[in-house]
């Protein structure tokens, strides 16, 4: 019997854990970003059945000194109750503590597998403003990771930063909080964060700012007249941002949208959010690819027409737009609106050799800077003489390759690492080449992240132009190898599609 109250359920799920004092539990210098979640679990989970009363579960939490209880039925995770739920949903509302605890629980909570790296828990908490993530193994709950667990191991916590973002009552407050984003990037670089983990974490802060602005807009304007999905494009969609950058976003509206009846509300709504992002350092897109632009605030049927036109008539402008709008991710609202649109787009691009050939031709505008005998070439004159543009000569070519692989195979993934892994599994590129590209992207991204962190620490505006002389011989050699991988795989696509243009 659990907790001395005669509750008919085991209080814990048995599991082999690192015992206190073991190297996994006491090791200093723990690299949080690469550590699997199983290594962060300090105890088995505290569990209860959904039928238990609120009072029984509160008593159990006090006895176990736990901030949360998982609701488990027939071995499956049903819901999650936290101390905040007890405070906000029971005490503050004067709820009867004899009611079933399922009445106040978060049902079907977001979870992560115990093999996933801890940075994914950080990112999940930051994006959704939550503080507890159940950890699963083979479909069963084996523990829980809290924001406090991660804060103890990571000096600059994006979870804490996101929490502050959601507490801000106005745009001025958001501006003050987001001034700490460059510091977060510096800490990630100092911790040796990979580009994938750093990109997801930094993007989660952008997402949090976006969602909070949407909430503030809703409080000012009232509820939306029809369903919508606020959609991130470009690097935010791919979860690959570095610090703050231009904003790329759009709005996908339900087909019930009527411009005469609903246009004024959505125009005010999107202007408030985009102007708020600009105030927070995510500056207005120079190409006006923003939800506040009438062209990029459309119902599903109109978006479907856009994509059909871009795919069927891939002129230079269409190809430029596809490099942005084929990378989309719903940040807030009805994600199903985007999912339905994406499915139709991928059906049109899968195996579409002519369209893909034009995509390859457009992608070849960005090539690795390798000259005669495979040496790295730098810009010869101007402000960036002696430097290499790691974004347009390194990162963008890999992003373009991954996008082409995904469109060719009809893969729904958006993040570049995810696309490469999925493309390798689908046979669009060999698994070995996909791994090489991921490694190349990681190395180029690490150099770029460290460079921007140094600039931010010196009070300079971060850019993508790294002086070759600032790199060690080993770094230059590895950078050259990374560029060669990209160059070789660009050549493969030219052989496959080039003759079709």
ROPA-230048 format. One record per atom (N, C-alpha, C): x, y, z; residue in three letters. Coordinates in steps of 0.1 Angstrom, whole numbers, plus 5000, padded with zeros to 4 digits. Layout:
N
XYZALA ...
END
This chain:
501
500849885000UNK 500050005000UNK 500950125000UNK 500550224993UNK 501350344991UNK 501050455001UNK 502050525006UNK 501950645013UNK 501150625026UNK 500950505031UNK 500350475044UNK 498850515043UNK 498250525032UNK 496850565031UNK 495950455025UNK 496550345022UNK 495850225017UNK 495450245002UNK 496150324995UNK 495750344981UNK 496150214973UNK 495350164964UNK 495550034958UNK 496450044945UNK 497650104947UNK 498550104936UNK 499950114941UNK 500950074933UNK 502350084938UNK 502750234937UNK 503550274946UNK 503850414946UNK 504950444936UNK 505750344931UNK 506750374922UNK 506850264911UNK 507450304900UNK 507750204890UNK 509150154892UNK 509350024894UNK 510749974896UNK 511650014884UNK 512850044887UNK 513850074876UNK 515250074881UNK 516150034873UNK 517550034877UNK 518150174874UNK 518450244885UNK 518950374884UNK 520350384890UNK 521150494885UNK 522450514892UNK 522250544906UNK 522950484915UNK 522750504929UNK 523550634933UNK 523050704944UNK 523750824948UNK 525250794951UNK 526050884946UNK 527450864948UNK 528150804936UNK 527350744927UNK 527950684915UNK 528550794906UNK 529450764897UNK 529950864888UNK 528950944880UNK 527850874876UNK 526850944868UNK 526051044877UNK 526051024890UNK 525251114898UNK 526051224904UNK 527351214905UNK 528151314911UNK 529251374902UNK 529351324890UNK 530351384881UNK 530151534879UNK 531251604880UNK 531251744877UNK 531451774863UNK 531151884858UNK 531351924844UNK 530451844835UNK 529251794840UNK 528351724832UNK 527951804820UNK 528051744808UNK 527651814796UNK 526251784794UNK 525451884798UNK 523951864798UNK 523451844784UNK 524051914774UNK 523551914761UNK 523651784754UNK 524551694758UNK 524751564752UNK 524251454760UNK 523951484773UNK 523651374782UNK 522251324780UNK 522051184779UNK 520751124777UNK 519951154790UNK 518651164788UNK 517751194799UNK 517851094810UNK 518050964806UNK 518150864817UNK 519150884827UNK 520250964823UNK 521350984833UNK 520951104842UNK 519851174840UNK 519451284848UNK 518451244858UNK 517851124857UNK 516751084866UNK 517351044880UNK 516851114890UNK 517351094903UNK 516550994911UNK 515350964907UNK 514550874914UNK 513450814905UNK 512950704909UNK 511750654901UNK 510550744902UNK 509650744893UNK 508550834894UNK 507550794905UNK 506950894910UNK 505850884919UNK 504550874911UNK 503750764913UNK 502550744904UNK 501350714913UNK 500250744906UNK 498950714912UNK 497950684901UNK 496750624904UNK 495750594894UNK 494950724892UNK 494350734880UNK 493550854877UNK 492350864887UNK 491850754893UNK 490650754901UNK 490950804915UNK 492250814919UNK 492650864933UNK 492051004935UNK 491751044947UNK 491251174950UNK 492351274950UNK 492051404948UNK 492951514948UNK 493751514962UNK 492951494973UNK 493551494986UNK 494551384987UNK 494251264983UNK 495151144984UNK 496451174976UNK 496351234964UNK 497551264956UNK 498351374963UNK 497751474969UNK 498451584975UNK 499251524987UNK 498551434995UNK 499251375006UNK 500451285001UNK 500251214990UNK 501351134985UNK 502551224981UNK 502251344974UNK 503351434970UNK 504051484982UNK 503351514993UNK 504051565006UNK 504951455011UNK 504351335012UNK 505151225018UNK 506451195010UNK 506251204996UNK 507451164988UNK 508251284984UNK 507951404989UNK 508651534986UNK 508751544971UNK 507651524964UNK 507651534950UNK 506851644945UNK 507351704934UNK 506551824928UNK 505551784918UNK 505551644915UNK 504551604905UNK 504251454908UNK 503151414902UNK 502751274903UNK 502251234889UNK 502751124884UNK 502251064871UNK 500950984874UNK 499951004866UNK 498750914867UNK 498950804857UNK 498950684862UNK 499250564854UNK 498050464855UNK 497650414844UNK 496550314844UNK 496950204835UNK 496950074840UNK 497349954832UNK 498649974826UNK 499550034833UNK 500950054829UNK 501150164819UNK 500150244815UNK 500250344805UNK 500050484812UNK 500850584807UNK 500750714813UNK 499450784808UNK 498650824818UNK 497350884816UNK 497451034817UNK 498151084827UNK 498151224829UNK 499251264839UNK 499351394841UNK 500351444851UNK 499751554859UNK 500051544872UNK 499651654882UNK 500851714888UNK 500951844889UNK 502051914895UNK 501551994907UNK 502552044915UNK 502152124926UNK 501552254921UNK 501852304909UNK 501152414904UNK 499652394901UNK 499452264897UNK 498052234895UNK 497252234908UNK 497852184918UNK 497152194931UNK 496852334936UNK 497852424933UNK 497752564937UNK 496652634929UNK 496852624915UNK 496052704906UNK 494652644903UNK 494552514903UNK 493352454899UNK 492452404910UNK 493052394922UNK 492352344933UNK 492152454944UNK 493252494950UNK 493152594960UNK 492552724955UNK 493052774944UNK 492652904939UNK 491152904935UNK 490752784930UNK 489352774925UNK 488352714936UNK 488852684948UNK 488052624958UNK 487452494954UNK 488252414947UNK 487752284943UNK 487652184954UNK 486652094953UNK 486551984964UNK 487651884962UNK 488551874973UNK 489651784972UNK 489351634972UNK 488051604973UNK 487651464972UNK 487351424957UNK 487351524948UNK 487151484934UNK 488351404929UNK 488051334918UNK 489151254912UNK 490351344907UNK 491551304909UNK 492651384905UNK 492751404890UNK 492151314883UNK 492051334868UNK 491451464864UNK 490551514872UNK 489851634869UNK 490751754868UNK 491951754874UNK 492851874874UNK 494151834867UNK 494251714861UNK 495551674855UNK 495651734841UNK 496951734837UNK 497251754823UNK 497251624816UNK 496251604808UNK 496051474802UNK 496951454789UNK 497451334787UNK 498351304776UNK 499451414775UNK 500251424786UNK 501351524787UNK 502451494776UNK 503151604773UNK 504251584764UNK 505351504771UNK 505951414764UNK 506951324769UNK 508151314760UNK 509251254766UNK 510451224758UNK 510951084761UNK 511551024752UNK 512250894754UNK 513450914763UNK 513850814771UNK 514950824780UNK 516250834773UNK 516350794760UNK 517550804752UNK 517850944746UNK 516851034746UNK 516951164740UNK 517951244748UNK 518651334742UNK 519551424749UNK 518751524757UNK 519451574768UNK 518751664777UNK 518351794771UNK 519051834761UNK 518651964755UNK 517251964749UNK 516851844745UNK 515451834740UNK 514451864751UNK 514751824763UNK 513851864774UNK 513852014777UNK 515052074776UNK 515152214777UNK 514252284767UNK 514452244754UNK 513752304743UNK 512252284745UNK 511752164749UNK 510352134750UNK 509752224761UNK 510452234772UNK 509952324783UNK 509852464779UNK 510852514772UNK 510852654768UNK 509752684758UNK 509552594748UNK 508552614738UNK 507152614744UNK 506852524753UNK 505552514758UNK 505252564772UNK 506352634778UNK 506152694791UNK 505752594801UNK 506352484802UNK 506052374811UNK 507352354820UNK 507152284831UNK 508352264840UNK 508552124844UNK 507752024838UNK 507951884841UNK 507851814828UNK 508751724825UNK 508651634813UNK 508751494817UNK 507751404816UNK 507851264819UNK 508851204809UNK 509551104814UNK 510551034806UNK 510150894804UNK 510150844792UNK 509550714789UNK 510650614784UNK 510450484786UNK 511250384780UNK 510350264776UNK 510350234763UNK 509550124758UNK 508050154762UNK 507650274761UNK 506250314763UNK 505850324778UNK 506750304787UNK 506350314801UNK 507150424808UNK 506450484818UNK 507050604825UNK 508150554834UNK 509350604833UNK 510450564841UNK 511050674850UNK 510450804848UNK 510950914856UNK 510451044851UNK 510951144857UNK 510451284853UNK 511651374855UNK 511751464845UNK 512851574845UNK 512151704847UNK 512651784857UNK 511951914860UNK 512952024855UNK 512352144855UNK 513152264851UNK 514252284862UNK 513952254874UNK 514952264885UNK 516052174883UNK 515852054878UNK 516851954875UNK 517852014865UNK 517252074855UNK 518052124844UNK 518752254847UNK 518052334855UNK 518752464859UNK 519952434868UNK 519952334876UNK 521152304884UNK 522352264876UNK 522052224863UNK 523152174855UNK 523552264844UNK 522752374843UNK 523052464831UNK 522852604836UNK 523952684836UNK 523952814842UNK 522952914836UNK 522852914823UNK 521853004816UNK 520752914811UNK 519652914818UNK 518552814814UNK 517552884805UNK 517352824793UNK 516252874784UNK 514952854790UNK 514752754799UNK 513452734806UNK 513152854814UNK 514152894822UNK 513953014831UNK 513653134822UNK 514353154811UNK 514153264802UNK 512753264796UNK 512353144792UNK 511053134786UNK 509953164796UNK 510153114809UNK 509253144819UNK 509053294821UNK 510153364821UNK 510053514822UNK 509353574811UNK 509553524799UNK 508853574787UNK 507353564789UNK 506853454793UNK 505453434795UNK 504853514806UNK 505753564815UNK 505153644826UNK 505153794823UNK 505653834811UNK 505753974808UNK 504354034804UNK 503954144809UNK 502654194807UNK 502554284794UNK 503654314788UNK 503654404776UNK 504854384768UNK 504954454757UNK 506054444747UNK 507354504754UNK 507254604762UNK 508454664768UNK 509054554777UNK 508354474784UNK 508854374793UNK 509554264784UNK 508954234773UNK 509554134764UNK 510954184758UNK 510954314755UNK 512154374750UNK 513354354760UNK 513054384773UNK 514054374783UNK 514554224785UNK 513654134785UNK 514053994786UNK 514853944775UNK 514453974762UNK 515053924751UNK 516453984749UNK 516854084756UNK 518154134755UNK 519254034760UNK 518753934767UNK 519653834773UNK 519853714763UNK 519253714752UNK 519453604742UNK 520853594737UNK 521553704734UNK 522953684730UNK 523853624741UNK 523453644754UNK 524253584765UNK 523953434765UNK 522753394762UNK 522453254761UNK 523253184751UNK 523353254739UNK 524153194728UNK 525653184733UNK 526153284740UNK 527553274744UNK 527753154754UNK 526853134762UNK 526953024772UNK 526852884765UNK 525952884755UNK 525852754747UNK 527152724740UNK 527752834734UNK 529052814727UNK 530152774737UNK 530152834749UNK 531152794759UNK 530952654764UNK 529752604764UNK 529452474768UNK 529752364757UNK 530152414746UNK 530452324735UNK 529252264728UNK 528152344728UNK 526952294722UNK 527052274707UNK 526452164702UNK 526452144688UNK 525452234682UNK 525552254668UNK 524652344662UNK 523152294663UNK 522952164663UNK 521552124663UNK 520952154677UNK 521652124688UNK 521052154701UNK 520952304703UNK 522052384699UNK 521952524701UNK 520852594693UNK 520752544680UNK 519652594672UNK 518252574678UNK 518052454683UNK 516752424688UNK 516452504701UNK 517452524709UNK 517252594722UNK 517052744719UNK 517852804710UNK 517652944707UNK 516352974700UNK 515952884691UNK 514652894684UNK 513552884694UNK 513652804704UNK 512552784714UNK 512252924721UNK 513353004722UNK 513053134728UNK 512353224718UNK 512653214706UNK 511953294695UNK 510453254695UNK 510253124696UNK 508853064697UNK 508153124709UNK 508853124720UNK 508153174732UNK 507753324731UNK 508653404725UNK 508353544723UNK 507153564714UNK 507153484703UNK 506053484694UNK 504753454700UNK 504753344708UNK 503453304714UNK 503053404724UNK 503953464732UNK 503553564742UNK 502953684735UNK 503553724724UNK 502953844716UNK 501553804711UNK 501453684706UNK 500053644702UNK 499053644713UNK 499453604725UNK 498653614736UNK 498253754740UNK 499253844740UNK 498953984742UNK 498054044732UNK 498254004719UNK 497354054709UNK 495954014711UNK 495853884715UNK 494453834717UNK 493753904729UNK 494553934739UNK 493954014751UNK 493554144746UNK 494254204737UNK 493854344732UNK 492654344722UNK 492654244713UNK 491754244702UNK 490554154704UNK 490654054714UNK 489553964716UNK 489853834707UNK 489053734708UNK 489253604701UNK 489253624686UNK 490053534679UNK 490053534665UNK 488753494659UNK 488253564648UNK 486953534642UNK 486953394635UNK 488153344630UNK 488153214624UNK 489553154628UNK 489653024627UNK 490852954631UNK 492052994622UNK 493152984627UNK 494453024620UNK 495552944626UNK 496652934618UNK 497952884623UNK 498952994620UNK 499653034631UNK 500853124630UNK 501953034626UNK 502653064615UNK 503652974609UNK 504953044608UNK 505952974613UNK 507353024612UNK 507852974599UNK 508753054592UNK 509353014580UNK 510853024581UNK 511652974572UNK 513052984572UNK 513752914584UNK 514752984590UNK 515552924600UNK 514752894613UNK 513752984616UNK 512952954627UNK 512152834625UNK 511652814613UNK 510852694611UNK 511752564612UNK 512952574608UNK 513852464608UNK 514452444622UNK 514152534631UNK 514752534645UNK 516252544644UNK 516752634636UNK 518252644634UNK 518752794635UNK 518052874644UNK 518453014645UNK 519753024654UNK 520453134651UNK 521553174660UNK 521253314664UNK 521153324678UNK 520753454684UNK 519553504677UNK 519453634675UNK 518253694669UNK 518553734654UNK 517553724646UNK 517753744632UNK 516453804626UNK 516453814613UNK 515253864606UNK 514153774609UNK 512953824610UNK 511753734611UNK 511153694598UNK 510853574596UNK 510153514585UNK 508953444590UNK 507753484587UNK 506553414592UNK 505353444583UNK 504353374585UNK 503153394577UNK 501953334584UNK 500753354579UNK 499553314586UNK 498753224576UNK 498353104581UNK 497453014573UNK 496153024579UNK 495153064572UNK 493753084577UNK 492852974573UNK 491852954581UNK 490752854578UNK 490052914565UNK 489552814557UNK 488952864544UNK 487652934546UNK 487152944559UNK 485953024562UNK 486353174562UNK 487553204561UNK 488053344562UNK 487453424551UNK 486853544554UNK 486353634545UNK 487053774547UNK 487653824537UNK 488453944538UNK 487554064543UNK 486454074538UNK 485554194542UNK 485154184556UNK 484854064561UNK 484354044574UNK 485454034585UNK 486553964581UNK 487653934591UNK 488954004589UNK 489054064577UNK 490454124574UNK 490954224583UNK 490154314589UNK 490554414598UNK 491154354610UNK 490554254616UNK 491054194628UNK 492354124626UNK 492554054615UNK 493853984613UNK 494954084609UNK 494554194603UNK 495554294599UNK 496054354612UNK 495254384621UNK 495654444634UNK 496454344642UNK 496054224642UNK 496654114650UNK 498054084645UNK 498254064632UNK 499554034627UNK 500554154628UNK 499954274626UNK 500854394627UNK 501354404642UNK 500554384652UNK 500954384666UNK 502054284668UNK 501854164663UNK 502854054666UNK 504154084659UNK 504154124646UNK 505354144638UNK 506054264643UNK 505354374647UNK 506054494652UNK 506654464666UNK 505954374674UNK 506554334687UNK 507754254685UNK 507854164675UNK 509054084673UNK 510154184669UNK 509854284660UNK 510854374656UNK 511454454668UNK 510554494677UNK 511054564689UNK 511954474698UNK 511754344697UNK 512554254705UNK 513854204698UNK 514054264687UNK 515354234680UNK 515154144668UNK 514054084666UNK 513754004654UNK 513254094643UNK 514154164636UNK 513754274628UNK 512854234616UNK 512054334612UNK 511154314600UNK 511954254588UNK 511454154582UNK 512054094570UNK 512254194559UNK 513454214554UNK 513654314543UNK 512754284531UNK 512554154529UNK 511654114518UNK 510254104521UNK 509854154533UNK 508454164537UNK 507754024538UNK 508553914540UNK 507853784542UNK 507453774556UNK 506353834559UNK 505753834573UNK 504253824572UNK 503653784583UNK 502253764584UNK 501553904583UNK 502254014586UNK 501554144585UNK 501454194570UNK 502154124561UNK 501954154547UNK 500754084541UNK 499854154535UNK 498654094530UNK 498853964522UNK 499853964514UNK 500053844505UNK 500353714513UNK 500953734525UNK 501353614532UNK 500453594544UNK 499253634543UNK 498153614553UNK 496953564545UNK 496853434543UNK 495853384533UNK 495153254538UNK 493953224533UNK 493353094537UNK 494052984530UNK 493752864534UNK 494452744529UNK 494352734514UNK 493152754509UNK 492952744494UNK 493852834486UNK 494152954492UNK 495053044484UNK 496452994485UNK 496852954497UNK 498252894499UNK 498452784489UNK 497452694488UNK 497552584479UNK 497852624464UNK 497152734461UNK 497352794447UNK 498752854446UNK 499252914456UNK 500652964456UNK 501652854453UNK 501552744461UNK 502452634459UNK 502352564446UNK 501152554441UNK 500952494428UNK 501652574417UNK 501452704418UNK 502152794408UNK 503652784409UNK 504152794421UNK 505652784423UNK 506252654418UNK 505552544420UNK 506052414415UNK 505852394400UNK 504752444395UNK 504452424380UNK 505252524372UNK 505552644377UNK 506252744370UNK 507352804378UNK 508452724379UNK 509652754388UNK 510552864382UNK 509952984381UNK 510853104376UNK 511653144388UNK 512653244385UNK 513553284396UNK 512853334409UNK 511753404407UNK 511053454419UNK 510453334427UNK 509853244419UNK 509253124426UNK 510353044433UNK 511453034427UNK 512552954434UNK 513053024446UNK 513153154446UNK 513553224458UNK 512453204469UNK 511253214466UNK 510153194476UNK 510153054481UNK 510352954472UNK 510352814477UNK 511452794487UNK 512552864486UNK 513652844496UNK 513152884510UNK 512152964511UNK 511653014523UNK 510352934527UNK 509452914518UNK 508152864521UNK 508052714521UNK 509152644517UNK 509152494518UNK 509752464532UNK 510052554540UNK 510452534554UNK 509452604562UNK 508452534567UNK 507352594575UNK 507052504587UNK 506752574598UNK 506352504610UNK 505352584618UNK 504252524622UNK 503252594630UNK 503752624644UNK 503652744648UNK 504152784662UNK 502952804671UNK 501852844666UNK 500652864675UNK 499352854666UNK 498352814672UNK 497052804665UNK 496752664661UNK 495952644650UNK 495552514645UNK 496552464635UNK 497452374641UNK 498552324632UNK 497952234621UNK 496852184623UNK 496252094612UNK 496052174599UNK 495852304600UNK 495752384587UNK 497052374579UNK 498152374586UNK 499452364579UNK 499652224574UNK 499352124583UNK 499551984580UNK 498851944567UNK 497651984565UNK 496851954553UNK 497552014541UNK 498052144542UNK 498652214531UNK 499952144528UNK 500752104538UNK 502052044535UNK 501951914528UNK 500951834532UNK 500651704526UNK 500451714511UNK 499651814507UNK 499451834493UNK 500651884485UNK 501451964492UNK 502652014485UNK 503651904483UNK 503851814493UNK 504851704492UNK 504351604481UNK 503051594480UNK 502551504469UNK 502951554456UNK 502951684454UNK 503351744441UNK 504851744438UNK 505651754449UNK 507051754446UNK 507751624446UNK 507151514452UNK 507751384452UNK 507951334438UNK 509251314435UNK 509651254422UNK 509451354410UNK 509151484413UNK 508951574402UNK 510351624397UNK 510851554387UNK 512251574383UNK 512451714377UNK 511551764369UNK 511751894363UNK 511852004374UNK 510852004383UNK 510852104394UNK 512152084402UNK 512551964406UNK 513751944414UNK 514951984407UNK 515051974394UNK 516152024386UNK 516352174388UNK 515252244387UNK 515252384389UNK 515752424403UNK 515252344413UNK 515752364427UNK 517252344428UNK 517752244421UNK 519152214422UNK 519952334416UNK 519452374404UNK 520152494398UNK 520152614407UNK 519052634414UNK 518952754423UNK 519952734435UNK 519952604440UNK 520852584451UNK 522352594448UNK 522652584435UNK 524152594432UNK 524652734431UNK 523752824434UNK 524152964436UNK 525052984448UNK 524852884457UNK 525652884470UNK 526552764470UNK 527852794467UNK 528852684467UNK 529952704477UNK 530452594482UNK 531652604492UNK 532752674485UNK 533452764493UNK 534552844488UNK 535852764486UNK 535952674477UNK 537152594474UNK 537652634461UNK 538952664460UNK 539552704448UNK 540452594443UNK 541552634435UNK 542452544429UNK 543152454440UNK 543252334437UNK 543852234446UNK 543052214459UNK 541752254459UNK 540952234471UNK 541252334482UNK 541852444480UNK 542152534490UNK 540952624493UNK 540752664506UNK 539752754509UNK 540052894504UNK 539052954497UNK 539253094492UNK 538553184501UNK 539053304502UNK 538453404510UNK 538053524501UNK 537253614507UNK 536953734499UNK 538153824498UNK 538353874486UNK 539653944483UNK 539654094487UNK 538554154488UNK 538454294491UNK 537254334498UNK 537154454502UNK 535954504509UNK 536054484524UNK 534854504531UNK 534854494545UNK 535254354550UNK 534954254543UNK 535254114548UNK 536354044540UNK 537354124536UNK 538554074530UNK 539253974539UNK 539653864534UNK 540353764542UNK 539453674550UNK 538153684548UNK 537153614556UNK 536353524547UNK 535653424554UNK 534753324547UNK 533353344553UNK 532353354544UNK 530953364548UNK 530453224551UNK 530453184564UNK 530053054568UNK 528653024566UNK 527753124565UNK 526353104563UNK 526053064549UNK 526453164540UNK 526053144526UNK 526953044518UNK 528153024523UNK 529052934517UNK 529152794523UNK 528652784536UNK 528752664543UNK 527352604548UNK 526652684555UNK 525352634561UNK 524352624550UNK 524152734543UNK 523052734533UNK 523152624523UNK 524352584517UNK 524352474508UNK 523852344514UNK 524152314527UNK 523752194533UNK 522252194535UNK 521752314539UNK 520252334541UNK 519552304527UNK 520152364517UNK 519552344503UNK 519552194499UNK 520652124501UNK 520651984498UNK 519651904506UNK 519551934519UNK 518551854527UNK 517151884522UNK 516852014518UNK 515552044514UNK 515151974501UNK 516151964492UNK 515851894479UNK 515651744482UNK 516451684490UNK 516251544493UNK 514851524499UNK 514351614508UNK 513051594515UNK 511951614505UNK 512051714496UNK 511051734486UNK 510951614476UNK 512151564472UNK 512151454462UNK 511551334468UNK 511751304481UNK 511151184487UNK 509851204493UNK 509351334493UNK 508051364500UNK 508051344515UNK 509251394521UNK 509451374535UNK 508851494542UNK 508151484554UNK 507551594561UNK 508551674570UNK 509751614572UNK 510651684582UNK 511051814577UNK 511351904587UNK 511752044583UNK 513152074588UNK 513452034600UNK 514852054605UNK 515851984596UNK 516952054593UNK 517951994584UNK 518551864588UNK 518951854601UNK 519451724606UNK 518351614604UNK 517151644608UNK 516051544606UNK 515851514592UNK 515951604583UNK 515751574569UNK 516851484563UNK 518051514567UNK 519151434563UNK 519051284568UNK 518651274580UNK 518551144586UNK 517351064579UNK 516251134577UNK 515151074570UNK 515451044555UNK 516151134549UNK 516551104535UNK 517450984533UNK 518450974543UNK 519250854543UNK 518550724545UNK 517450734553UNK 516650614555UNK 515750584543UNK 515350684536UNK 514450664525UNK 515150634512UNK 516550634512UNK 517250604500UNK 517450714490UNK 517150834494UNK 517250954485UNK 518750994485UNK 519550964495UNK 520950984496UNK 521450864505UNK 522650824503UNK 523150714511UNK 523250744525UNK 523050654534UNK 523150684549UNK 524550744552UNK 525550694546UNK 526950744548UNK 527050894544UNK 526550924532UNK 526651064528UNK 525751154537UNK 524651104541UNK 523751184550UNK 524551214563UNK 525251114569UNK 525951134581UNK 527151234579UNK 527751224567UNK 528851314564UNK 528351454563UNK 527151474557UNK 526651614556UNK 526251664570UNK 525651574579UNK 525351624592UNK 526551664600UNK 527651584598UNK 528951614605UNK 529551744599UNK 529451764586UNK 529951894580UNK 529152014585UNK 527851994586UNK 526952104591UNK 527352134605UNK 527552034613UNK 527852054628UNK 529152134629UNK 530152094621UNK 531452154623UNK 531452304618UNK 530852324607UNK 530752464602UNK 529952544612UNK 528852484617UNK 527952564626UNK 528752594639UNK 529552504644UNK 530252524657UNK 531252644655UNK 531952644644UNK 532852764641UNK 532052894640UNK 530952884634UNK 530053004633UNK 529553054646UNK 529052954654UNK 528552984667UNK 529553044676UNK 530752984676UNK 531853044685UNK 532253184680UNK 532353204667UNK 532653334662UNK 531653444666UNK 530353404665UNK 529353504669UNK 529353524684UNK 529653424692UNK 529653444706UNK 530853534710UNK 531953524703UNK 533053614706UNK 532753754702UNK 532053774691UNK 531653914687UNK 530653974697UNK 529653894702UNK 528753944711UNK 529353984724UNK 530353904729UNK 531053924741UNK 531854054740UNK 532254094728UNK 533054214726UNK 532154334723UNK 530854314723UNK 529954424721UNK 529754454706UNK 530154364697UNK 530054374683UNK 528754314678UNK 528254354666UNK 527154294660UNK 527554164654UNK 526954054658UNK 527353924652UNK 527153914637UNK 528053854630UNK 527953824616UNK 528353684613UNK 528453654600UNK 528853514596UNK 530153504589UNK 530953614590UNK 532253624582UNK 533353594592UNK 533953474590UNK 535053434599UNK 536453454592UNK 537353514599UNK 538753534594UNK 539453404594UNK 539953364582UNK 540553234581UNK 541853234590UNK 542453344592UNK 543653354600UNK 543353324615UNK 542053344619UNK 541753324633UNK 541553174636UNK 541553084626UNK 541352944629UNK 542752874630UNK 542752774637UNK 544052694638UNK 544152604626UNK 545352554624UNK 545652464612UNK 544652354612UNK 544352294623UNK 543452174624UNK 542052224620UNK 541652334625UNK 540352384622UNK 540152414607UNK 541252474601UNK 541152504587UNK 541152374579UNK 541852274583UNK 541852144576UNK 540452074577UNK 539852084589UNK 538552024590UNK 537452104583UNK 537652234582UNK 536652314575UNK 536752284560UNK 538052264555UNK 538152224541UNK 537552094538UNK 537651994547UNK 537051864545UNK 535551874545UNK 534951964554UNK 533551984554UNK 533052044541UNK 533752144536UNK 533352204523UNK 533452104512UNK 534452014512UNK 534551904502UNK 533351814502UNK 532951774513UNK 531751684514UNK 530551754507UNK 530351884510UNK 529251954504UNK 529451964489UNK 530651994485UNK 530852014471UNK 530651884463UNK 531051774469UNK 530851644462UNK 529351604461UNK 528651634471UNK 527151594470UNK 526351694462UNK 526851814460UNK 526251904450UNK 526451854436UNK 527651804434UNK 528051744421UNK 527151624418UNK 526851544428UNK 525951424425UNK 524551474421UNK 524051574427UNK 522751624423UNK 522751684409UNK 523851744405UNK 523951804392UNK 523951684381UNK 524651574385UNK 524651464375UNK 523251404374UNK 522451404386UNK 521151344386UNK 520151424379UNK 520151564381UNK 519151644376UNK 519551754365UNK 520851774364UNK 521251884356UNK 520851884342UNK 520751774335UNK 520351764321UNK 518951794319UNK 518151804330UNK 516651824328UNK 516351974327UNK 517252064331UNK 516952204330UNK 516952254316UNK 
END
